[in-house]
Amino acid sequence: MGESQKSHRVQIVVALIGVLGTIIAAFVSNTDWDSGPPEPTDPTESQDSLAGFYVRDGLANSPVMKIEPIGGNEYKLEVFNHPWPWEATVRLSGSELSGFGRFPESKATMDFKGQVSGDGSIRSEYHFITKGDGSPAGGRVDTHIWTPRED
């Protein structure tokens, strides 16, 4: 083997070691060594914190929404002290609530969408599908903020 071939092989080995070193350095610098594995979340914890009674739009005499866990990430929402009572079954995904609602005393239906805030309030949108008479709702959307009721 000639000197130039040995020199060429040495250059290749040095280049490979350099590339490997760069990859290892990038991995080490992007790894959080102190955090350990992520702690598992307890689904009952979030259910307990979401369950309860809520008032609408901060009004003392407002309708009251009751939230009850059904199981897993599903909840039953119910507004019962209002001229248009309604109920919905929703699923919690992260901080997003979504599901289907109906008004038992009419033919009105809606898609319920909500965002749970850090303070425990829920920003909600009712995307109406049908009106009380069963006809199409025509894109009506109502928005409300539900806050935990203080007893």
C-alpha positions as CSV (number, residue, x, y, z in Angstrom):
1,M,0.0,0.0,0.0
2,G,1.4,3.4,-1.0
3,E,1.8,6.4,1.2
4,S,-1.0,8.3,-0.6
5,Q,-3.4,5.4,0.0
6,K,-2.6,5.3,3.7
7,S,-3.0,9.1,4.0
8,H,-6.4,8.9,2.2
9,R,-7.6,6.2,4.6
10,V,-6.5,8.2,7.6
11,Q,-8.4,11.2,6.3
12,I,-11.6,9.1,5.8
13,V,-11.3,7.7,9.4
14,V,-10.7,11.1,10.9
15,A,-13.7,12.5,8.9
16,L,-15.9,9.6,10.2
17,I,-14.8,10.2,13.8
18,G,-15.5,13.9,13.4
19,V,-19.0,13.3,12.0
20,L,-19.8,10.7,14.8
21,G,-18.5,13.2,17.4
22,T,-20.7,15.9,16.0
23,I,-23.8,13.7,16.2
24,I,-23.0,12.6,19.7
25,A,-22.4,16.3,20.8
26,A,-25.8,17.3,19.2
27,F,-27.6,14.5,21.0
28,V,-26.0,15.3,24.4
29,S,-26.7,19.0,24.2
30,N,-30.4,18.4,23.3
31,T,-31.0,15.9,26.1
32,D,-32.4,17.0,29.5
33,W,-30.5,14.6,31.9
34,D,-32.1,15.9,35.1
35,S,-35.8,15.5,34.2
36,G,-36.0,11.7,34.2
37,P,-38.9,9.9,32.6
38,P,-42.2,11.8,32.2
39,E,-44.6,11.3,35.1
40,P,-47.8,9.5,34.2
41,T,-51.0,11.6,34.5
42,D,-53.8,10.3,36.5
43,P,-57.1,10.6,34.5
44,T,-59.2,10.7,37.7
45,E,-57.2,13.8,38.8
46,S,-58.4,15.8,35.8
47,Q,-61.9,14.4,36.0
48,D,-62.1,15.5,39.7
49,S,-60.9,19.0,38.9
50,L,-63.4,19.4,36.0
51,A,-66.4,17.9,37.8
52,G,-68.7,20.3,39.5
53,F,-71.1,23.3,39.0
54,Y,-70.4,26.3,36.7
55,V,-72.1,29.7,36.2
56,R,-72.4,31.3,32.9
57,D,-70.7,34.6,32.0
58,G,-70.0,35.5,35.6
59,L,-73.7,36.3,36.4
60,A,-74.9,35.4,39.8
61,N,-78.4,34.5,38.6
62,S,-77.2,32.7,35.5
63,P,-77.9,29.2,34.4
64,V,-75.9,26.5,36.1
65,M,-74.0,23.8,34.2
66,K,-73.3,20.6,36.0
67,I,-70.3,18.5,34.8
68,E,-70.0,14.8,35.8
69,P,-67.4,12.3,34.7
70,I,-68.8,9.4,32.7
71,G,-65.5,7.5,32.4
72,G,-62.2,7.8,30.6
73,N,-62.1,11.3,29.2
74,E,-65.8,11.6,28.7
75,Y,-68.2,13.9,30.6
76,K,-71.9,14.7,30.8
77,L,-72.7,18.4,30.8
78,E,-76.2,19.5,31.8
79,V,-77.9,22.9,32.1
80,F,-81.1,22.4,34.0
81,N,-82.3,25.7,35.5
82,H,-82.8,27.5,32.2
83,P,-85.9,28.0,29.9
84,W,-83.9,26.0,27.3
85,P,-82.3,23.2,29.3
86,W,-79.7,21.2,27.4
87,E,-77.3,18.3,27.9
88,A,-74.2,17.1,26.1
89,T,-71.7,14.3,26.1
90,V,-68.2,15.6,25.5
91,R,-64.7,14.3,25.4
92,L,-61.7,16.0,27.0
93,S,-58.5,16.0,24.9
94,G,-55.8,18.0,26.5
95,S,-57.6,21.2,27.3
96,E,-60.2,20.9,24.5
97,L,-63.7,19.7,25.1
98,S,-65.9,18.6,22.1
99,G,-69.1,16.7,21.7
100,F,-72.7,16.6,20.8
101,G,-75.6,18.4,22.7
102,R,-79.3,18.3,22.6
103,F,-82.2,20.2,24.0
104,P,-84.6,17.6,25.5
105,E,-87.7,19.9,25.3
106,S,-87.2,20.6,21.6
107,K,-85.6,19.3,18.5
108,A,-82.6,21.7,18.8
109,T,-79.1,20.1,18.6
110,M,-75.6,21.4,18.7
111,D,-71.9,20.6,18.5
112,F,-70.3,21.7,21.8
113,K,-66.7,23.0,21.7
114,G,-64.8,24.3,24.7
115,Q,-61.4,25.3,25.9
116,V,-60.5,24.7,29.6
117,S,-58.4,27.6,30.9
118,G,-55.8,27.5,33.6
119,D,-58.1,29.2,36.1
120,G,-60.7,26.4,35.7
121,S,-63.1,28.4,33.5
122,I,-64.4,27.0,30.2
123,R,-64.8,29.1,27.1
124,S,-67.5,27.4,25.1
125,E,-69.1,27.6,21.7
126,Y,-72.4,26.1,20.8
127,H,-72.4,25.4,17.0
128,F,-76.1,24.8,16.4
129,I,-77.1,22.1,14.0
130,T,-80.9,22.3,14.2
131,K,-83.3,24.9,15.7
132,G,-86.0,24.0,18.2
133,D,-88.4,23.1,15.4
134,G,-85.9,20.7,13.8
135,S,-85.0,23.0,10.9
136,P,-81.4,23.8,10.0
137,A,-79.8,26.3,12.3
138,G,-78.1,28.2,9.5
139,G,-74.6,28.5,11.1
140,R,-75.7,30.0,14.5
141,V,-72.9,30.0,17.1
142,D,-73.3,31.1,20.7
143,T,-70.3,31.7,22.9
144,H,-70.1,31.8,26.7
145,I,-67.6,31.6,29.5
146,W,-68.4,29.1,32.3
147,T,-66.7,29.7,35.7
148,P,-66.6,27.3,38.6
149,R,-69.5,28.2,41.0
150,E,-68.4,29.4,44.5
151,D,-70.6,27.9,47.2
